[in-house]
Amino acid sequence: MFHIPICPFSQRVEILLALKGMEDALDYHVVDITVPRPAWLLEKTRGTTAMPILELEGGEVIKESLVIARYVEERFPTPAVAREDPYERAVENMLIAAAAELTAPGYALLMNQERARRAELRARLLARYAELSAFLERYARGRGPFLFERYGLAEVVYTPFFQRFYALEHYEGFELPDAPEYRRARDWVDACRAQPQAQQVTREQVIKLYYDYARGAGNGALAPGRARSSFAFAPDWRARPWPPREKYAGALSDAELGLV
Ligand SMILES: N[C@@H](CCC(=O)N[C@@H](CS)C(=O)NCC(=O)O)C(=O)O
């Protein structure tokens, strides 16, 4: 798998493999998002730049995290992670199909730079969480926090984004209110974040690496006045200071971020 470290889409595949006890099944080729893709890689993707891609034994290339996840699930069906019953699979797929409706407003709030828009963006995200909560209340089966009795494919798809939203808590102070309309979603988010096979990233790592997202520069882009992305591999994130919570107060320099 060719992937960008800390990419939430790649993490979907990593979680799925971990659930199957197949963490070592792939060779990982790390792609640096802060520099242009090399020509040999663009040849494999036929020109697209998004990662992850999976290259099979025979050289065939599969793109799109969800397509890759479903390929892994079908090729290695035991233990099953996706639902097997057709109705349950439909429920799972409805939830998966709605993922971008939650992640897009989450990233919009994270990347927003205008204080005046905060309340509106926050309200939009909360409305999506209320919808998620209502969906889970309507369709979830079983007594635990998950859609079905165990952590499954819908959880695999959402978990990386719930973990990226640690950055929303830090930079936007965004937390789901303790109110009935969000309660079911909150339980789901907490259980997804805590799933043992989904610990490929830590809260600290997300907050430090997503500083640039919080300043409006996504996907390894450079914010004005900066020479290094917060997604840079070195210096290691563990050695960098925690960025402050006040993202609207002003930009930090490469040096203040511990990037030089
Ligand atoms: N729909 C794709 C999205 C993948 C994606 O956006 N990956 C990001 C990294 S998290 C990326 O490669 N961004 C850089 C680019 O698109 O060139 C999937 O599910 O695999």
The ligand as an ORCA input file, in Angstrom:
! r2SCAN-3c Opt
* xyz 0 1
  N     -11.544      9.164     -1.724
  C     -10.162      8.861     -1.426
  C      -9.551     10.037     -0.713
  C      -8.089      9.859     -0.391
  C      -7.431     11.167      0.033
  O      -7.988     12.258     -0.105
  N      -6.199     11.063      0.533
  C      -5.460     12.246      0.891
  C      -4.557     12.024      2.065
  S      -5.448     11.891      3.570
  C      -4.525     12.599     -0.225
  O      -3.913     11.737     -0.814
  N      -4.401     13.884     -0.497
  C      -3.465     14.395     -1.448
  C      -3.970     14.386     -2.838
  O      -5.161     14.144     -3.062
  O      -3.135     14.648     -3.702
  C     -10.095      7.578     -0.618
  O     -11.079      7.255      0.068
  O      -9.092      6.857     -0.696
*
